Amino acid sequence: MFKMQTWQLVIVVAVAVACVGYMAVTIARMFSRPAVGTATVRSSTPVETGLIGAEVPDGARVFDGWSYRTPARYAGRVRVVATDEAVTIAGPRAPVALYATWIWLQGITLALVPAALVLAAVKLDWRALLLALGVFIVSAIVMAIGAGVWPGLGETALVADGSFEATEIPLDAVHDVTIGEGWARDGLRLVIAPYAAGIDPLAAGRAVCFNAPDGFGHDRSWAIHMLSEDDARELSDLLTGGDGQ
């Protein structure tokens, strides 16, 4: 489709290799970090599931929130139960292989866009611009499909089992707690680069972000959008050993 001189081919291939290679290394690191500490994955209790009439344990603080699509793999509505020793997150959760496939497809297709733009620049061919636009649209469609289906897929666990997957994390395994800033961390910002800036204003003051074990031996980033800024501050204080005041 595009006949190129040697120098044009070299430039386009070099840009493609650099962009795709950098994206691939970033994603590989995102999924390969070993956990510091341990976490337990189990079925959620009635209060963690959010069932009507469920009794909150003594000394526990219960929050409702909405999980961003971070490598912790929770999506949609989540319930957080915090005590002096641990925090438990329960809600719809995407399967490991499906989430990884989503990230890889979205990231690699996005990384090919700069190469297509360089092709348009060296060839001065409008068809290459259409190619770049098409590749970007494919990446955006992959992003939109994943972001839309994760909650629905996770909700089927509630229908089938009457509970969600819950991850119970000791507080001493939680680290790098922030509010708002850093919600797209550990490489996620690169994968969702076209959309991250638009989410930043929503996350400010509301999204409690941290790293912790995922229950499968890996360190993952978590970002939970709280119902109020007061809830965000209180949960942040609890995660860092404060008193929530």
VEXROVO-491061 format. One record per atom (N, C-alpha, C, O): x, y, z. Coordinates in pm, whole numbers, plus 50000, padded with zeros to 5 digits. Atoms other than C-alpha are relative to their C-alpha. Example, Ala and Ser with C-alpha at 12.3 -4.5 7.8 and 13.67 -1.06 7.14 Angstrom:
BEGIN
500894988150000 512304955050780 500905012050000 501945011850066 499184988149994 513674989450714 499235010950073 499745022050090 
! end
This chain:
BEGIN
500844987950000 500005000050000 500875012650000 500595022249928 499114988449992 502835024150090 501404995849955 502114988850027 498645002650048 505975021649876 500935010550060 500695022550049 499114990949929 508865036350070 501444998449955 501884987549919 498575000650018 512435045150009 500644994450127 500004993750232 499335006649886 514995028950238 500005008850124 499715004150234 499924991249884 515405059350462 498645001850067 498545003150189 501354998849945 511645062550501 499634987450080 499084988250190 500305012649932 511305025850591 500754999050132 500194994650233 499185000649878 514125028350845 499395008750109 499295004550224 500574990849901 512535058351018 498704994450057 498514994250178 501295005049955 509055043051033 500174987750088 499534986550193 499775012249921 510325009251158 500635003450134 500284997650237 499354996249874 512555025951417 499015005950099 499045002650217 501024994149911 509655046251556 499044989350050 498684989250168 500925010749959 507375015851558 500634991050107 499994987650206 499325008749904 509944994351739 500175007050134 499965001050239 499814992549876 510685021851993 498705001350078 498674999050198 501284997849932 507025029052070 499414987050052 498984986350168 500575012849958 505824993152078 500874993550107 500364987750203 499105005849900 508914981952269 499845006450136 499794999550238 500174993049872 508515008752535 498684996550065 498614994550186 501315003749947 504825000852571 500024985750055 499484983150162 499965013949957 505514963452595 500764998450132 500324991050221 499245000749875 508174968052865 499185005750115 499185000150225 500824993749896 505844991053059 498904990650047 498684989150168 501085009249964 502974966153049 500544987750071 499964983150169 499415011849936 505224936753134 500365003050145 500134994750233 499674996249862 506484955353442 498745001750084 498734998450202 501264997949928 502914964153537 499484986950059 498944986650170 500575012749958 501994927553563 500984990950074 500584980250121 499015009349946 505224913053703 500565004050135 501424996850188 499434995949871 505914932254026 499574990550111 498374988250129 500375009049890 506064908154322 499395007750116 499705019350140 500684993649888 503904915554621 500945001550119 501824993250142 499344998249871 505294929654943 498924997550105 498055005950127 501075004149909 503204911455203 499044990649929 499274986649815 500965009750053 500224888855147 498585005650012 498325014950088 501424996849991 496484891555092 499224987249980 499724977649921 500855011850010 493624866855111 498825002849908 498115012749926 501154999050090 491094861954832 498964989850044 499264978050058 501075008749952 487764847654946 498665005549954 498605016149891 501344995150030 484014850854901 499645011150099 500025010650216 500374988749914 482564883055039 498944995950101 498094987550073 501015002049897 480564882955361 498765008249963 498825016549873 501204992250033 476994896755359 500205015050006 499715022249919 499794985549992 478144931355476 500935004749889 500755015749837 499104996450109 480964931655218 499294999549865 499635006949773 500785001050122 478484921354951 499025011649986 498605015149876 500964989050001 476184949855050 498564995450012 497655002349966 501365005349985 473184928355139 499235007750106 499795011750208 500864992949906 470284945155314 499924992250132 499754980050132 500125006249869 470214938155687 501284994050053 501314989150166 498735005649954 473834926755707 500545008550115 500505020850111 499524993049880 475364935556044 501485003249986 502304994549957 498614995650009 478574955656043 500754995450125 500284997750236 499245004849884 481234939756268 500435011750089 500645022850042 499544989749906 482244958956579 501385005049960 502284997249928 498714994050030 485074983056512 500315001549853 501385006449816 499764999050144 484694981456134 499385012849945 498395017849998 500544988450071 484115010955903 499724995849858 500594990349791 500435004750131 482175004655582 499855011949906 499245022149940 500094989650103 482495025555266 499484993749870 499754982149841 500355003950135 480875023154926 500755009049903 500935020949929 499254992250097 482795034254621 499914993749862 499144984449839 499985004550140 483515028854254 501454998149960 502245007549967 498615003150030 486705011754141 500375003649856 499655000149762 499454997750133 488755024753849 500574986849947 500814977550023 499555012650063 489974998253602 501524998750009 502214998349907 498575001249975 493424995053757 500404985250001 499524976649995 499585014050000 495554963053765 499474991550117 499614979350114 500655008049896 493784952754088 498794992549945 498334982850004 501035006750080 491044943153838 498585001350053 497674995349996 501384997349959 488034954754037 499405010449906 500115018949852 500644991050096 485484973453828 498575002850045 497854993850086 501364996549960 482304992353904 499875001750150 500835005150219 500284997849857 480694993654247 500804990350085 500854978350058 499305008349904 482824980954533 499635004350141 499205015650164 500194996849859 482424979254908 501324997650072 501984987450053 498745000549925 485364986155137 499664999050149 498905007150202 500185001749856 485404973455496 501385000950065 502254992650039 498714997649938 488254986755708 499924997850150 498975002150215 499865001849855 489324976056058 501395005150039 502125010549956 498684995849954 492394983556268 501124991349943 502284995349944 498995009450049 494174953556112 500024998349850 501074995449793 500075003650142 492984950055754 498965008349928 498095014549989 501024994150085 491034964355465 499564989449899 500394982349843 500535009750094 488764943155247 499235007249890 498395015849917 500714994350115 487594952554898 499234988949934 499794978349904 500845010350062 484694933354746 499155006549891 498685017749906 500814994950110 482864937654418 500304992349872 501034982549876 499705006650128 482914927754049 501495000949969 502125011349989 498575000350031 486384917153939 500234992849869 499704981949847 499725005950130 487684910053590 500974988350015 501884988950097 499045011149996 489444876453530 501405004649958 501555013949879 498614996050024 493244878453518 500335000349851 500815010449800 499625001150141 493694866553158 499245010249914 499815016049822 500804990850078 490874888053024 500475014450020 500555022149924 499514986549973 492144919553195 501355002249932 501575012749870 498684998650062 495714913453075 499875001349848 500565009549787 500214999150145 494494907752718 499505013849962 499935019549862 500554986650024 492534940352735 501115010550003 501205018949913 498914990249987 495564960252853 500994998849884 501405008849827 499045001950109 497894944852594 499455004849867 500155011749792 500594995750128 495514950552302 499885015149994 500235021349893 500164985549997 494754986052405 501345007049991 501495016649916 498694993449996 498374994852475 500774998749869 501325008649821 499225002050122 499974979652165 499385007449882 500115013449802 500634992550110 497414994151924 500255015050016 500485022049917 499734985849977 497885028352086 501455003349964 501735014049910 498584997650029 501675024952050 500295000349850 501315005949809 499804999950145 501285019651674 499575013149936 499945015849821 500484987450056 499615053451625 501155009449964 501135014949854 498894991150039 502875073951637 500724995449875 501145003749793 499345005150120 504425051051375 499205003549875 499785007049773 500854996550114 501455057051145 500085015049971 500035019049854 499864985550020 501785094651198 501345003449935 501425012249849 498694997950062 505485093151114 499974995649854 500575002049767 500175004450139 504595073550802 499345010949916 499775013649803 500664989150071 502245101550702 500955011749976 500905018249872 499084988750012 504995127150763 501074997549895 501405006549817 498915002650094 507715109950560 499474997549858 500184999849760 500575002750132 505375099950276 499145011449947 498855012049828 500944989450037 503175131050276 498784994049930 498354998549824 501125007550057 500295107150213 498835000350097 498944995750211 501174998849912 496835114150353 499454986550042 498784985450145 500505013349964 496065076950353 500654995050129 500044987450205 499335003849876 498615072450631 499335006750120 499295001050229 500764993549893 496675097650838 498734992250031 498354990750147 501195008349978 493575076650787 500374987150073 499624982250158 499535012049930 495585046250896 500225002950147 499814995050233 499784996349860 496675064151214 498685001750073 498534997150186 501314998249939 493095074351283 499314986650023 498694984450127 500625013249987 491885038851222 500584991950114 499854985550189 499355007449891 494455023651458 499585005850134 499334998450230 500424993749874 493545049051726 498564996350034 498244993950150 501405003749977 489845041151683 499904985650051 499114982750141 499985013949951 490575004051726 500404999650147 499784992650227 499554999649861 492475011552047 498905005550091 498665000350200 501064994049920 489635033652172 498834990550017 498224990050124 501105009749991 487045006852093 500354989050100 499514985050180 499565010149902 489074980952286 499875005450141 499384998550231 500094993749869 489295005152579 498545000850045 498224997250158 501404998049964 485565012652572 499304986850031 498524985850125 500645013149977 484504976252546 500414994650136 499564990250214 499545005249871 486674965852840 499425007750116 498935001850212 500504991849891 485664995053058 498514997850022 498024999150134 501445001749987 482014987952986 499554986250047 498554985050117 500475013549971 481844950153024 500494994650134 499874985550189 499475005849875 483974944453338 498964999450112 498794988850173 500985000949890 481244953953590 498944989449975 498584981950065 501055009850030 478634933053410 500484985750015 499764977350069 499455013549985 480884902553392 500164996550147 499864985350189 499805002749858 481724905953760 498714998050076 498654990150170 501285001449931 478104909553863 499434985949985 498614981750068 500515013650017 477424874353728 500424991050117 499744981350148 499585007849883 479394860954027 498995001350112 498744991750185 501004998049896 476794876054258 498754991749970 498164985850060 501175007950038 473994859454064 500254985250021 499374978050069 499695014349992 475754825754057 500294995450142 499834984750183 499515004449869 477284824654405 499415007550118 499565003250232 500564992049891 475464851154607 501045008550070 500785014050177 498944991949939 478764868754678 500975004349892 500974999049781 498954995550089 481604887454515 501344994050043 501434987250145 498655003349958 485334880854519 500495011350089 500475023050050 499504990149905 486774898554822 501504997950022 501974986550032 498575000649970 490434906854881 500245006650134 500025018650150 499724995149866 491414910455247 501515002650011 502324993549996 498604995750002 494674929955283 500405005250138 499745014450188 499514994149875 496604935655607 500435014449976 501015017449872 499664986050018 497104972755660 501515002149982 501935011549915 498554998150014 500874967955688 500514996149862 501684998149831 499625003150138 500874955455326 499555010949903 499855010349784 500474988950083 499224987455197 501065011150001 501585014650107 498974989550006 501625014355076 499685010049888 498845007549802 500154989550101 501865046154867 498545004849988 497985005249878 501404995449998 498425059054969 499945014849962 500645023150020 500214986250041 497315090854793 498515002249974 497744992649965 501364996650040 494085108954716 500085007949871 500715018549866 500034993050128 493495118854356 501224997449916 501164989849820 498795001250081 497035121154226 500534985750004 500474978950106 499395013250007 498685089354111 499034988649981 499404977049999 500965011050017 495495069854040 500394991149882 500164979049886 499555007950115 496935059053702 501514998250012 502275005249946 498595001849968 500275046253830 500524986849945 499774978949888 499345012650036 502755018353757 499854996649852 499774984849816 500085002350144 502485022953380 498625001549942 498475002449820 501374999150052 498705025653354 499775013149925 499035013449827 500214987050068 498895062553257 500444999549855 499815005649769 499555001250138 500855053652944 498984992349916 498694996049803 500945008450074 498365026752842 498725007649966 498135005549861 501244992650023 495415050552875 500295014849980 499485023450017 499544986250014 497315082152782 498975009749942 498885020949992 500954990250057 494555097952567 498855003650094 498175013650072 501184998149916 492005095452847 500335004150144 499465009150215 499634997849860 493945099653173 499765014450044 499255016850154 500164986049962 493915137753170 498545003750023 498245012250106 501424997349981 490135137753140 499454994250129 498454999250182 500455006449875 489775115153444 500595007050121 500015006650230 499314993649887 492215134953661 499105009350081 499105008550203 500854991149920 489675162153757 498934992550080 498544997150188 500985008049926 487155135353860 500644993350120 500024992050226 499305007249892 489745117254072 500425009350113 500545005050228 499484990649900 490915148554254 499065000950120 497885004050106 500774998949877 489745147754616 499124988150032 498624987050144 500945011049979 487715115854572 500634986149986 500214976750055 499445013350028 489895087154442 501104996650099 502145003250100 498975004849907 491805068854716 500844989749925 500324979549879 499105008150081 494835053154549 501074993850090 501565000350182 498965006549921 497295027954691 500514987749926 499914983449828 499475012750049 499424997554616 499874989750111 500014992850229 500175010849903 498854964054784 500014986749926 499844986549805 500075013350065 498994926454716 498614997449944 497615001950000 501295003150062 496254913454486 499444986550043 498364982650000 500445013249957 495994879754659 500534988849915 500274977049943 499445010250089 497844861854379 501525001649987 502124997249889 498554998949997 501414870954468 500595012049929 501815012849914 499494988450071 501664903954282 499565013050068 498505013750130 500344986649953 501724940454384 499195006949893 499585007249776 500884993650097 498874959354219 499605013950050 499625016850170 500524986949965 497604994854210 498484999350010 497824992049936 501434999349975 494115002554338 499595014749997 500375023350041 500534986449998 492005033954288 498494999150018 497784994149931 501425001149966 488595036854454 499425013950015 499845021750101 500664986949998 486395066954388 498924999850109 497964992350101 500905000049886 484605075254712 498795009049974 498805017249883 501234992550019 481135090154748 500125014550045 499305022950006 499794986349955 482475121354919 501475002050031 502214992450049 498624997049965 485745138854991 500274996450146 501394992650180 499825004049859 485185132255362 500274985150010 501154980850085 499765014450002 484955094855292 501414996949950 502094988150003 498675002250055 488135096955085 501075002750104 502024995050118 499014996749897 490055113955366 499984989850112 501034985850162 500095009749891 488745089755627 500624986749962 501374980750040 499425012850043 489635058855425 501515001349987 502244992150025 498554997950012 493065073255347 500664999650137 501724993650153 499455000249864 493655079155718 500034985950057 501014982050122 500045013849949 492585043755802 501074991349936 501684982950002 499005008050071 494885029155537 501415003450044 502314995050036 498664995949957 497845048755671 500174999550151 501185004150204 499885001549855 497145041056036 499535011950078 499815012850197 500544988549927 495415074056122 498704996350068 498294984750072 501235002449927 492225078256318 498765004449923 497655004149975 501124996050081 490065090856031 499475013750027 498445017649972 500474986549967 489745125756175 500665010349910 500385022249922 
! end
